[in-house]
């Protein structure tokens, strides 16, 4: 196989919808880090924009939904029970931390920053399972 064919195949793979989770993972991780306090400020000075927790929530959930929809096993019934729980836990933690004071209080009661670190890890594990 020639170099040109391999390069063409590689470009084709990146343009394939299944590569979408790989491209979205950076946005998901960055938005989740911001939401759970791993990054303090995300600013785009050219646009005079500073990321808010609401926007990071939308980015995280949007990236999660798009990646899950483009995964090869996008049908929930093909996952094992523990995988279903892991997948559901990610969005639940993201939404719960933002909209349910009890969830946020629980995470903070685990220790600062330990609770938020555990929440971040839970979302990344959820992401990893969902996009397999």
N, CA, C and O atoms as CSV, one atom per row, in Angstrom:
chain,resi,resn,atom,element,x,y,z
A,1,UNK,N,N,0.848,-1.179,0.000
A,1,UNK,CA,C,0.000,0.000,0.000
A,1,UNK,C,C,0.895,1.245,0.000
A,1,UNK,O,O,1.847,1.324,0.777
A,2,UNK,N,N,0.606,2.173,-0.832
A,2,UNK,CA,C,1.432,3.358,-0.947
A,2,UNK,C,C,1.133,4.346,0.172
A,2,UNK,O,O,0.093,4.284,0.827
A,3,UNK,N,N,2.071,5.250,0.364
A,3,UNK,CA,C,1.909,6.276,1.396
A,3,UNK,C,C,0.674,7.121,1.120
A,3,UNK,O,O,-0.054,7.484,2.044
A,4,UNK,N,N,0.439,7.434,-0.157
A,4,UNK,CA,C,-0.698,8.272,-0.511
A,4,UNK,C,C,-2.021,7.606,-0.116
A,4,UNK,O,O,-2.922,8.275,0.390
A,5,UNK,N,N,-2.143,6.310,-0.339
A,5,UNK,CA,C,-3.364,5.605,0.046
A,5,UNK,C,C,-3.545,5.595,1.557
A,5,UNK,O,O,-4.658,5.784,2.049
A,6,UNK,N,N,-2.454,5.376,2.302
A,6,UNK,CA,C,-2.549,5.375,3.764
A,6,UNK,C,C,-2.954,6.754,4.277
A,6,UNK,O,O,-3.785,6.860,5.179
A,7,UNK,N,N,-2.375,7.801,3.714
A,7,UNK,CA,C,-2.734,9.157,4.122
A,7,UNK,C,C,-4.192,9.448,3.794
A,7,UNK,O,O,-4.911,10.048,4.593
A,8,UNK,N,N,-4.618,9.021,2.618
A,8,UNK,CA,C,-6.011,9.219,2.217
A,8,UNK,C,C,-6.955,8.462,3.145
A,8,UNK,O,O,-7.997,8.988,3.534
A,9,UNK,N,N,-6.593,7.223,3.504
A,9,UNK,CA,C,-7.416,6.444,4.434
A,9,UNK,C,C,-7.480,7.104,5.801
A,9,UNK,O,O,-8.529,7.099,6.445
A,10,UNK,N,N,-6.359,7.675,6.252
A,10,UNK,CA,C,-6.334,8.323,7.552
A,10,UNK,C,C,-7.248,9.556,7.549
A,10,UNK,O,O,-7.998,9.773,8.501
A,11,UNK,N,N,-7.187,10.347,6.501
A,11,UNK,CA,C,-8.055,11.522,6.398
A,11,UNK,C,C,-9.511,11.084,6.356
A,11,UNK,O,O,-10.371,11.705,6.982
A,12,UNK,N,N,-9.785,10.021,5.624
A,12,UNK,CA,C,-11.145,9.503,5.549
A,12,UNK,C,C,-11.636,9.055,6.929
A,12,UNK,O,O,-12.790,9.289,7.287
A,13,UNK,N,N,-10.757,8.411,7.697
A,13,UNK,CA,C,-11.129,7.986,9.051
A,13,UNK,C,C,-11.478,9.183,9.923
A,13,UNK,O,O,-12.443,9.129,10.686
A,14,UNK,N,N,-10.708,10.262,9.822
A,14,UNK,CA,C,-10.987,11.440,10.639
A,14,UNK,C,C,-12.274,12.125,10.227
A,14,UNK,O,O,-12.920,12.783,11.043
A,15,UNK,N,N,-12.648,11.977,8.978
A,15,UNK,CA,C,-13.880,12.603,8.518
A,15,UNK,C,C,-15.091,11.718,8.815
A,15,UNK,O,O,-16.232,12.164,8.690
A,16,UNK,N,N,-14.851,10.489,9.201
A,16,UNK,CA,C,-15.919,9.554,9.524
A,16,UNK,C,C,-16.612,10.012,10.811
A,16,UNK,O,O,-15.958,10.533,11.715
A,17,UNK,N,N,-17.911,9.822,10.893
A,17,UNK,CA,C,-18.674,10.277,12.057
A,17,UNK,C,C,-18.219,9.580,13.342
A,17,UNK,O,O,-18.372,10.138,14.428
A,18,UNK,N,N,-17.658,8.361,13.234
A,18,UNK,CA,C,-17.208,7.654,14.427
A,18,UNK,C,C,-16.018,8.324,15.082
A,18,UNK,O,O,-15.720,8.041,16.242
A,19,UNK,N,N,-15.329,9.206,14.371
A,19,UNK,CA,C,-14.212,9.922,14.990
A,19,UNK,C,C,-14.687,11.135,15.771
A,19,UNK,O,O,-13.890,11.800,16.434
A,20,UNK,N,N,-15.969,11.426,15.699
A,20,UNK,CA,C,-16.524,12.565,16.419
A,20,UNK,C,C,-16.262,12.514,17.919
A,20,UNK,O,O,-15.913,13.544,18.495
A,21,UNK,N,N,-16.414,11.360,18.587
A,21,UNK,CA,C,-16.126,11.339,20.020
A,21,UNK,C,C,-14.701,11.762,20.353
A,21,UNK,O,O,-14.476,12.428,21.364
A,22,UNK,N,N,-13.747,11.388,19.527
A,22,UNK,CA,C,-12.368,11.779,19.776
A,22,UNK,C,C,-12.202,13.291,19.687
A,22,UNK,O,O,-11.477,13.889,20.481
A,23,UNK,N,N,-12.864,13.896,18.736
A,23,UNK,CA,C,-12.759,15.348,18.580
A,23,UNK,C,C,-13.494,16.093,19.693
A,23,UNK,O,O,-13.060,17.158,20.131
A,24,UNK,N,N,-14.598,15.529,20.139
A,24,UNK,CA,C,-15.385,16.184,21.185
A,24,UNK,C,C,-14.811,15.976,22.585
A,24,UNK,O,O,-15.167,16.696,23.518
A,25,UNK,N,N,-13.930,15.001,22.731
A,25,UNK,CA,C,-13.418,14.697,24.069
A,25,UNK,C,C,-12.677,15.877,24.686
A,25,UNK,O,O,-12.749,16.088,25.896
A,26,UNK,N,N,-11.979,16.633,23.881
A,26,UNK,CA,C,-11.259,17.795,24.404
A,26,UNK,C,C,-12.245,18.827,24.948
A,26,UNK,O,O,-12.044,19.364,26.038
A,27,UNK,N,N,-13.297,19.103,24.204
A,27,UNK,CA,C,-14.308,20.065,24.660
A,27,UNK,C,C,-15.005,19.543,25.911
A,27,UNK,O,O,-15.255,20.305,26.845
A,28,UNK,N,N,-15.322,18.243,25.937
A,28,UNK,CA,C,-15.999,17.663,27.093
A,28,UNK,C,C,-15.134,17.763,28.341
A,28,UNK,O,O,-15.603,18.203,29.390
A,29,UNK,N,N,-13.886,17.361,28.233
A,29,UNK,CA,C,-12.994,17.380,29.399
A,29,UNK,C,C,-12.755,18.810,29.873
A,29,UNK,O,O,-12.774,19.070,31.076
A,30,UNK,N,N,-12.534,19.733,28.955
A,30,UNK,CA,C,-12.300,21.129,29.350
A,30,UNK,C,C,-13.534,21.721,30.027
A,30,UNK,O,O,-13.413,22.393,31.052
A,31,UNK,N,N,-14.713,21.481,29.468
A,31,UNK,CA,C,-15.943,22.012,30.068
A,31,UNK,C,C,-16.201,21.374,31.425
A,31,UNK,O,O,-16.635,22.053,32.355
A,32,UNK,N,N,-15.939,20.075,31.550
A,32,UNK,CA,C,-16.138,19.401,32.835
A,32,UNK,C,C,-15.134,19.881,33.876
A,32,UNK,O,O,-15.482,20.071,35.041
A,33,UNK,N,N,-13.903,20.074,33.457
A,33,UNK,CA,C,-12.905,20.623,34.380
A,33,UNK,C,C,-13.344,21.984,34.904
A,33,UNK,O,O,-13.228,22.267,36.097
A,34,UNK,N,N,-13.842,22.814,34.015
A,34,UNK,CA,C,-14.310,24.137,34.434
A,34,UNK,C,C,-15.496,24.022,35.388
A,34,UNK,O,O,-15.542,24.702,36.414
A,35,UNK,N,N,-16.447,23.165,35.050
A,35,UNK,CA,C,-17.646,23.036,35.865
A,35,UNK,C,C,-17.331,22.543,37.268
A,35,UNK,O,O,-17.977,22.959,38.229
A,36,UNK,N,N,-16.349,21.664,37.397
A,36,UNK,CA,C,-16.026,21.106,38.704
A,36,UNK,C,C,-14.823,21.776,39.365
A,36,UNK,O,O,-14.287,21.255,40.342
A,37,UNK,N,N,-14.402,22.910,38.848
A,37,UNK,CA,C,-13.394,23.720,39.511
A,37,UNK,C,C,-11.953,23.389,39.201
A,37,UNK,O,O,-11.052,23.906,39.862
A,38,UNK,N,N,-11.706,22.545,38.219
A,38,UNK,CA,C,-10.334,22.211,37.851
A,38,UNK,C,C,-9.646,23.315,37.063
A,38,UNK,O,O,-8.420,23.421,37.060
A,39,UNK,N,N,-10.442,24.128,36.403
A,39,UNK,CA,C,-9.959,25.307,35.668
A,39,UNK,C,C,-10.761,26.487,36.205
A,39,UNK,O,O,-11.986,26.413,36.298
A,40,UNK,N,N,-10.089,27.553,36.552
A,40,UNK,CA,C,-10.814,28.674,37.153
A,40,UNK,C,C,-11.403,29.634,36.136
A,40,UNK,O,O,-12.509,30.135,36.340
A,41,UNK,N,N,-10.701,29.905,35.052
A,41,UNK,CA,C,-11.206,30.866,34.076
A,41,UNK,C,C,-10.889,30.397,32.663
A,41,UNK,O,O,-9.756,30.031,32.352
A,42,UNK,N,N,-11.899,30.415,31.828
A,42,UNK,CA,C,-11.708,30.169,30.405
A,42,UNK,C,C,-12.178,31.435,29.709
A,42,UNK,O,O,-13.359,31.781,29.744
A,43,UNK,N,N,-11.246,32.110,29.085
A,43,UNK,CA,C,-11.554,33.402,28.487
A,43,UNK,C,C,-11.096,33.420,27.034
A,43,UNK,O,O,-10.008,32.948,26.703
A,44,UNK,N,N,-11.941,33.970,26.183
A,44,UNK,CA,C,-11.608,34.170,24.774
A,44,UNK,C,C,-11.545,35.676,24.525
A,44,UNK,O,O,-12.557,36.297,24.199
A,45,UNK,N,N,-10.366,36.257,24.677
A,45,UNK,CA,C,-10.257,37.721,24.585
A,45,UNK,C,C,-10.639,38.289,23.224
A,45,UNK,O,O,-11.116,39.422,23.149
A,46,UNK,N,N,-10.443,37.539,22.156
A,46,UNK,CA,C,-10.817,38.042,20.833
A,46,UNK,C,C,-12.305,38.262,20.723
A,46,UNK,O,O,-12.765,39.115,19.964
A,47,UNK,N,N,-13.067,37.478,21.493
A,47,UNK,CA,C,-14.521,37.597,21.457
A,47,UNK,C,C,-15.084,38.307,22.687
A,47,UNK,O,O,-16.298,38.462,22.816
A,48,UNK,N,N,-14.211,38.735,23.582
A,48,UNK,CA,C,-14.623,39.340,24.846
A,48,UNK,C,C,-15.618,38.433,25.576
A,48,UNK,O,O,-16.679,38.873,26.019
A,49,UNK,N,N,-15.241,37.144,25.690
A,49,UNK,CA,C,-16.136,36.151,26.279
A,49,UNK,C,C,-15.410,35.386,27.379
A,49,UNK,O,O,-14.257,34.984,27.225
A,50,UNK,N,N,-16.109,35.198,28.484
A,50,UNK,CA,C,-15.621,34.351,29.567
A,50,UNK,C,C,-16.639,33.239,29.781
A,50,UNK,O,O,-17.834,33.504,29.911
A,51,UNK,N,N,-16.168,31.997,29.818
A,51,UNK,CA,C,-17.040,30.837,29.964
A,51,UNK,C,C,-17.771,30.889,31.303
A,51,UNK,O,O,-17.183,31.211,32.335
A,52,UNK,N,N,-19.054,30.570,31.268
A,52,UNK,CA,C,-19.857,30.487,32.492
A,52,UNK,C,C,-20.156,29.013,32.786
A,52,UNK,O,O,-19.989,28.156,31.919
A,53,UNK,N,N,-20.596,28.728,34.007
A,53,UNK,CA,C,-20.926,27.345,34.345
A,53,UNK,C,C,-22.114,26.851,33.522
A,53,UNK,O,O,-22.176,25.672,33.174
A,54,UNK,N,N,-23.050,27.736,33.212
A,54,UNK,CA,C,-24.187,27.342,32.373
A,54,UNK,C,C,-23.717,26.907,30.995
A,54,UNK,O,O,-24.179,25.898,30.463
A,55,UNK,N,N,-22.801,27.667,30.422
A,55,UNK,CA,C,-22.298,27.321,29.097
A,55,UNK,C,C,-21.451,26.056,29.143
A,55,UNK,O,O,-21.494,25.248,28.216
A,56,UNK,N,N,-20.680,25.879,30.214
A,56,UNK,CA,C,-19.879,24.657,30.319
A,56,UNK,C,C,-20.781,23.439,30.459
A,56,UNK,O,O,-20.460,22.364,29.954
A,57,UNK,N,N,-21.908,23.604,31.141
A,57,UNK,CA,C,-22.883,22.524,31.266
A,57,UNK,C,C,-23.436,22.161,29.890
A,57,UNK,O,O,-23.532,20.982,29.549
A,58,UNK,N,N,-23.797,23.161,29.108
A,58,UNK,CA,C,-24.325,22.918,27.761
A,58,UNK,C,C,-23.284,22.252,26.863
A,58,UNK,O,O,-23.611,21.356,26.084
A,59,UNK,N,N,-22.038,22.690,26.972
A,59,UNK,CA,C,-20.960,22.095,26.177
A,59,UNK,C,C,-20.762,20.636,26.576
A,59,UNK,O,O,-20.663,19.760,25.717
A,60,UNK,N,N,-20.705,20.378,27.891
A,60,UNK,CA,C,-20.510,19.005,28.374
A,60,UNK,C,C,-21.628,18.083,27.911
A,60,UNK,O,O,-21.369,17.014,27.358
A,61,UNK,N,N,-22.857,18.493,28.135
A,61,UNK,CA,C,-23.992,17.643,27.774
A,61,UNK,C,C,-24.144,17.504,26.260
A,61,UNK,O,O,-24.477,16.428,25.763
A,62,UNK,N,N,-23.901,18.588,25.532
A,62,UNK,CA,C,-23.975,18.526,24.068
A,62,UNK,C,C,-22.910,17.606,23.494
A,62,UNK,O,O,-23.188,16.804,22.603
A,63,UNK,N,N,-21.691,17.723,24.007
A,63,UNK,CA,C,-20.614,16.846,23.546
A,63,UNK,C,C,-20.908,15.397,23.907
A,63,UNK,O,O,-20.665,14.489,23.112
A,64,UNK,N,N,-21.436,15.183,25.117
A,64,UNK,CA,C,-21.775,13.832,25.565
A,64,UNK,C,C,-22.843,13.219,24.664
A,64,UNK,O,O,-22.707,12.076,24.227
A,65,UNK,N,N,-23.889,13.966,24.388
A,65,UNK,CA,C,-24.979,13.456,23.551
A,65,UNK,C,C,-24.500,13.175,22.129
A,65,UNK,O,O,-24.836,12.138,21.558
A,66,UNK,N,N,-23.727,14.080,21.561
A,66,UNK,CA,C,-23.232,13.889,20.190
A,66,UNK,C,C,-22.285,12.695,20.112
A,66,UNK,O,O,-22.340,11.919,19.158
A,67,UNK,N,N,-21.422,12.548,21.106
A,67,UNK,CA,C,-20.477,11.432,21.107
A,67,UNK,C,C,-21.202,10.107,21.296
A,67,UNK,O,O,-20.879,9.121,20.633
A,68,UNK,N,N,-22.179,10.078,22.196
A,68,UNK,CA,C,-22.932,8.852,22.429
A,68,UNK,C,C,-23.715,8.466,21.177
A,68,UNK,O,O,-23.783,7.290,20.818
A,69,UNK,N,N,-24.299,9.448,20.523
A,69,UNK,CA,C,-25.077,9.185,19.303
A,69,UNK,C,C,-24.201,8.682,18.166
A,69,UNK,O,O,-24.683,7.964,17.289
A,70,UNK,N,N,-22.935,9.044,18.165
A,70,UNK,CA,C,-22.054,8.618,17.083
A,70,UNK,C,C,-21.235,7.382,17.445
A,70,UNK,O,O,-20.470,6.892,16.615
A,71,UNK,N,N,-21.379,6.867,18.671
A,71,UNK,CA,C,-20.623,5.672,19.050
A,71,UNK,C,C,-21.177,4.456,18.314
A,71,UNK,O,O,-22.320,4.454,17.858
A,72,UNK,N,N,-20.353,3.439,18.211
A,72,UNK,CA,C,-20.764,2.246,17.473
A,72,UNK,C,C,-21.865,1.485,18.187
A,72,UNK,O,O,-22.653,0.800,17.534
A,73,UNK,N,N,-21.944,1.582,19.498
A,73,UNK,CA,C,-22.958,0.856,20.270
A,73,UNK,C,C,-23.983,1.826,20.834
A,73,UNK,O,O,-24.330,1.748,22.013
A,74,UNK,N,N,-24.464,2.726,20.013
A,74,UNK,CA,C,-25.331,3.799,20.483
A,74,UNK,C,C,-26.675,3.336,21.030
A,74,UNK,O,O,-27.423,4.146,21.579
A,75,UNK,N,N,-26.993,2.077,20.896
A,75,UNK,CA,C,-28.241,1.565,21.442
A,75,UNK,C,C,-27.989,1.116,22.874
A,75,UNK,O,O,-27.121,0.281,23.128
A,76,UNK,N,N,-28.743,1.669,23.795
A,76,UNK,CA,C,-28.516,1.463,25.219
A,76,UNK,C,C,-28.620,-0.008,25.612
A,76,UNK,O,O,-27.955,-0.434,26.556
A,77,UNK,N,N,-29.427,-0.785,24.921
A,77,UNK,CA,C,-29.627,-2.187,25.303
A,77,UNK,C,C,-28.389,-3.051,25.066
A,77,UNK,O,O,-28.309,-4.159,25.597
A,78,UNK,N,N,-27.428,-2.573,24.285
A,78,UNK,CA,C,-26.220,-3.354,24.017
A,78,UNK,C,C,-25.172,-3.210,25.119
A,78,UNK,O,O,-24.161,-3.912,25.104
A,79,UNK,N,N,-25.398,-2.333,26.049
A,79,UNK,CA,C,-24.460,-2.146,27.153
A,79,UNK,C,C,-24.800,-3.084,28.301
A,79,UNK,O,O,-25.955,-3.471,28.477
A,80,UNK,N,N,-23.789,-3.446,29.078
A,80,UNK,CA,C,-24.018,-4.226,30.286
A,80,UNK,C,C,-24.618,-3.309,31.346
A,80,UNK,O,O,-24.582,-2.086,31.207
A,81,UNK,N,N,-25.173,-3.905,32.411
A,81,UNK,CA,C,-25.840,-3.109,33.448
A,81,UNK,C,C,-24.904,-2.094,34.091
A,81,UNK,O,O,-25.292,-0.943,34.290
A,82,UNK,N,N,-23.674,-2.499,34.420
A,82,UNK,CA,C,-22.754,-1.561,35.063
A,82,UNK,C,C,-22.405,-0.417,34.115
A,82,UNK,O,O,-22.184,0.709,34.560
A,83,UNK,N,N,-22.355,-0.697,32.812
A,83,UNK,CA,C,-22.070,0.351,31.837
A,83,UNK,C,C,-23.237,1.335,31.744
A,83,UNK,O,O,-23.027,2.542,31.620
A,84,UNK,N,N,-24.450,0.821,31.803
A,84,UNK,CA,C,-25.628,1.697,31.781
A,84,UNK,C,C,-25.614,2.644,32.978
A,84,UNK,O,O,-25.927,3.828,32.853
A,85,UNK,N,N,-25.247,2.106,34.134
A,85,UNK,CA,C,-25.178,2.940,35.351
A,85,UNK,C,C,-24.088,3.994,35.191
A,85,UNK,O,O,-24.298,5.164,35.512
A,86,UNK,N,N,-22.937,3.584,34.701
A,86,UNK,CA,C,-21.829,4.531,34.503
A,86,UNK,C,C,-22.208,5.627,33.516
A,86,UNK,O,O,-21.898,6.798,33.740
A,87,UNK,N,N,-22.873,5.259,32.430
A,87,UNK,CA,C,-23.279,6.245,31.424
A,87,UNK,C,C,-24.278,7.235,32.011
A,87,UNK,O,O,-24.161,8.440,31.789
A,88,UNK,N,N,-25.252,6.739,32.755
A,88,UNK,CA,C,-26.275,7.614,33.347
A,88,UNK,C,C,-25.688,8.507,34.436
A,88,UNK,O,O,-26.162,9.622,34.654
A,89,UNK,N,N,-24.660,8.018,35.114
A,89,UNK,CA,C,-24.073,8.782,36.216
A,89,UNK,C,C,-23.451,10.103,35.751
A,89,UNK,O,O,-23.547,11.114,36.447
A,90,UNK,N,N,-22.817,10.093,34.579
A,90,UNK,CA,C,-22.155,11.307,34.092
A,90,UNK,C,C,-23.091,12.496,33.965
A,90,UNK,O,O,-22.882,13.507,34.636
A,91,UNK,N,N,-24.122,12.408,33.121
A,91,UNK,CA,C,-25.056,13.529,33.016
A,91,UNK,C,C,-25.769,13.840,34.327
A,91,UNK,O,O,-26.077,14.999,34.606
A,92,UNK,N,N,-26.034,12.803,35.140
A,92,UNK,CA,C,-26.695,13.042,36.430
A,92,UNK,C,C,-25.817,13.894,37.339
A,92,UNK,O,O,-26.314,14.800,38.008
A,93,UNK,N,N,-24.526,13.614,37.368
A,93,UNK,CA,C,-23.608,14.406,38.199
A,93,UNK,C,C,-23.476,15.819,37.647
A,93,UNK,O,O,-23.460,16.788,38.407
A,94,UNK,N,N,-23.382,15.937,36.329
A,94,UNK,CA,C,-23.255,17.261,35.708
A,94,UNK,C,C,-24.476,18.122,36.022
A,94,UNK,O,O,-24.343,19.262,36.467
A,95,UNK,N,N,-25.661,17.573,35.789
A,95,UNK,CA,C,-26.898,18.329,36.042
A,95,UNK,C,C,-27.148,18.521,37.536
A,95,UNK,O,O,-27.561,19.597,37.970
A,96,UNK,N,N,-26.899,17.478,38.313
A,96,UNK,CA,C,-27.133,17.570,39.751
A,96,UNK,C,C,-26.258,18.607,40.415
A,96,UNK,O,O,-26.724,19.349,41.280
A,97,UNK,N,N,-25.001,18.672,40.024
A,97,UNK,CA,C,-24.094,19.656,40.607
A,97,UNK,C,C,-24.556,21.084,40.319
A,97,UNK,O,O,-24.391,21.979,41.147
A,98,UNK,N,N,-25.125,21.280,39.157
A,98,UNK,CA,C,-25.542,22.628,38.761
A,98,UNK,C,C,-26.905,23.016,39.324
A,98,UNK,O,O,-27.095,24.157,39.747
A,99,UNK,N,N,-27.855,22.082,39.337
A,99,UNK,CA,C,-29.234,22.440,39.648
A,99,UNK,C,C,-29.778,21.923,40.977
A,99,UNK,O,O,-30.830,22.377,41.426
A,100,UNK,N,N,-29.087,20.991,41.605
A,100,UNK,CA,C,-29.561,20.456,42.884
A,100,UNK,C,C,-28.570,20.797,43.989
A,100,UNK,O,O,-27.490,20.210,44.050
A,101,UNK,N,N,-28.918,21.732,44.855
A,101,UNK,CA,C,-27.994,22.123,45.923
A,101,UNK,C,C,-27.551,20.941,46.789
A,101,UNK,O,O,-26.435,20.942,47.307
A,102,UNK,N,N,-28.411,19.938,46.950
A,102,UNK,CA,C,-28.049,18.771,47.764
A,102,UNK,C,C,-26.868,18.016,47.160
A,102,UNK,O,O,-26.001,17.534,47.889
A,103,UNK,N,N,-26.832,17.910,45.836
A,103,UNK,CA,C,-25.722,17.224,45.175
A,103,UNK,C,C,-24.442,18.020,45.353
A,103,UNK,O,O,-23.401,17.460,45.698
A,104,UNK,N,N,-24.513,19.318,45.122
A,104,UNK,CA,C,-23.347,20.175,45.296
A,104,UNK,C,C,-22.868,20.139,46.743
A,104,UNK,O,O,-21.667,20.037,46.994
A,105,UNK,N,N,-23.787,20.221,47.688
A,105,UNK,CA,C,-23.421,20.175,49.109
A,105,UNK,C,C,-22.771,18.847,49.463
A,105,UNK,O,O,-21.796,18.814,50.214
A,106,UNK,N,N,-23.308,17.740,48.924
A,106,UNK,CA,C,-22.724,16.428,49.182
A,106,UNK,C,C,-21.298,16.362,48.655
A,106,UNK,O,O,-20.400,15.883,49.348
A,107,UNK,N,N,-21.085,16.842,47.430
A,107,UNK,CA,C,-19.742,16.805,46.851
A,107,UNK,C,C,-18.769,17.645,47.671
A,107,UNK,O,O,-17.626,17.242,47.891
A,108,UNK,N,N,-19.218,18.798,48.118
A,108,UNK,CA,C,-18.356,19.649,48.938
A,108,UNK,C,C,-18.102,19.042,50.312
A,108,UNK,O,O,-17.036,19.248,50.892
A,109,UNK,N,N,-19.075,18.293,50.841
A,109,UNK,CA,C,-18.893,17.674,52.157
A,109,UNK,C,C,-17.849,16.555,52.118
A,109,UNK,O,O,-17.290,16.192,53.152
A,110,UNK,N,N,-17.589,16.013,50.936
A,110,UNK,CA,C,-16.542,14.998,50.803
A,110,UNK,C,C,-15.157,15.603,50.961
A,110,UNK,O,O,-14.173,14.890,51.158
A,111,UNK,N,N,-15.094,16.896,50.873
A,111,UNK,CA,C,-13.830,17.615,50.991
A,111,UNK,C,C,-13.613,18.482,49.773
A,111,UNK,O,O,-14.016,18.140,48.661
A,112,UNK,N,N,-12.982,19.587,50.000
A,112,UNK,CA,C,-12.689,20.503,48.910
A,112,UNK,C,C,-11.201,20.410,48.622
A,112,UNK,O,O,-10.414,20.782,49.492
A,113,UNK,N,N,-10.783,19.959,47.515
A,113,UNK,CA,C,-11.460,19.733,46.246
A,113,UNK,C,C,-11.828,18.273,45.966
A,113,UNK,O,O,-12.251,17.973,44.850
A,114,UNK,N,N,-11.687,17.360,46.918
A,114,UNK,CA,C,-11.886,15.937,46.676
A,114,UNK,C,C,-13.245,15.619,46.052
A,114,UNK,O,O,-13.313,14.839,45.102
A,115,UNK,N,N,-14.316,16.202,46.561
A,115,UNK,CA,C,-15.651,15.920,46.031
A,115,UNK,C,C,-15.780,16.288,44.568
A,115,UNK,O,O,-16.336,15.531,43.773
A,116,UNK,N,N,-15.266,17.449,44.218
A,116,UNK,CA,C,-15.335,17.891,42.822
A,116,UNK,C,C,-14.408,17.068,41.938
A,116,UNK,O,O,-14.715,16.833,40.769
A,117,UNK,N,N,-13.285,16.632,42.479
A,117,UNK,CA,C,-12.390,15.765,41.718
A,117,UNK,C,C,-13.060,14.423,41.427
A,117,UNK,O,O,-12.950,13.892,40.322
A,118,UNK,N,N,-13.754,13.880,42.430
A,118,UNK,CA,C,-14.478,12.619,42.233
A,118,UNK,C,C,-15.603,12.783,41.209
A,118,UNK,O,O,-15.846,11.889,40.399
A,119,UNK,N,N,-16.284,13.925,41.251
A,119,UNK,CA,C,-17.343,14.196,40.277
A,119,UNK,C,C,-16.756,14.273,38.873
A,119,UNK,O,O,-17.333,13.737,37.927
A,120,UNK,N,N,-15.625,14.929,38.736
A,120,UNK,CA,C,-14.967,15.023,37.432
A,120,UNK,C,C,-14.572,13.639,36.924
A,120,UNK,O,O,-14.799,13.317,35.758
A,121,UNK,N,N,-13.986,12.827,37.789
A,121,UNK,CA,C,-13.586,11.471,37.393
A,121,UNK,C,C,-14.816,10.657,36.982
A,121,UNK,O,O,-14.763,9.903,36.010
A,122,UNK,N,N,-15.913,10.804,37.715
A,122,UNK,CA,C,-17.145,10.078,37.375
A,122,UNK,C,C,-17.640,10.464,35.981
A,122,UNK,O,O,-18.097,9.608,35.224
A,123,UNK,N,N,-17.550,11.742,35.645
A,123,UNK,CA,C,-18.019,12.161,34.321
A,123,UNK,C,C,-17.094,11.658,33.221
A,123,UNK,O,O,-17.555,11.293,32.139
A,124,UNK,N,N,-15.796,11.636,33.489
A,124,UNK,CA,C,-14.848,11.149,32.478
A,124,UNK,C,C,-15.016,9.636,32.274
A,124,UNK,O,O,-14.942,9.154,31.144
A,125,UNK,N,N,-15.240,8.891,33.355
A,125,UNK,CA,C,-15.500,7.458,33.227
A,125,UNK,C,C,-16.786,7.240,32.430
A,125,UNK,O,O,-16.842,6.379,31.552
A,126,UNK,N,N,-17.811,8.021,32.739
A,126,UNK,CA,C,-19.067,7.933,32.018
A,126,UNK,C,C,-18.850,8.194,30.535
A,126,UNK,O,O,-19.376,7.475,29.686
A,127,UNK,N,N,-18.088,9.204,30.236
A,127,UNK,CA,C,-17.756,9.536,28.842
A,127,UNK,C,C,-17.054,8.361,28.166
A,127,UNK,O,O,-17.416,7.962,27.060
A,128,UNK,N,N,-16.054,7.817,28.841
A,128,UNK,CA,C,-15.292,6.725,28.268
A,128,UNK,C,C,-16.147,5.503,27.956
A,128,UNK,O,O,-15.978,4.866,26.916
A,129,UNK,N,N,-17.057,5.184,28.855
A,129,UNK,CA,C,-17.950,4.043,28.637
A,129,UNK,C,C,-18.922,4.333,27.495
A,129,UNK,O,O,-19.193,3.465,26.666
A,130,UNK,N,N,-19.435,5.538,27.459
A,130,UNK,CA,C,-20.443,5.895,26.453
A,130,UNK,C,C,-19.896,5.891,25.034
A,130,UNK,O,O,-20.617,5.546,24.097
A,131,UNK,N,N,-18.648,6.266,24.863
A,131,UNK,CA,C,-18.116,6.405,23.507
A,131,UNK,C,C,-17.311,5.200,23.045
A,131,UNK,O,O,-16.676,5.252,21.992
A,132,UNK,N,N,-17.326,4.130,23.804
A,132,UNK,CA,C,-16.531,2.946,23.424
A,132,UNK,C,C,-16.904,2.408,22.055
A,132,UNK,O,O,-16.326,1.421,21.602
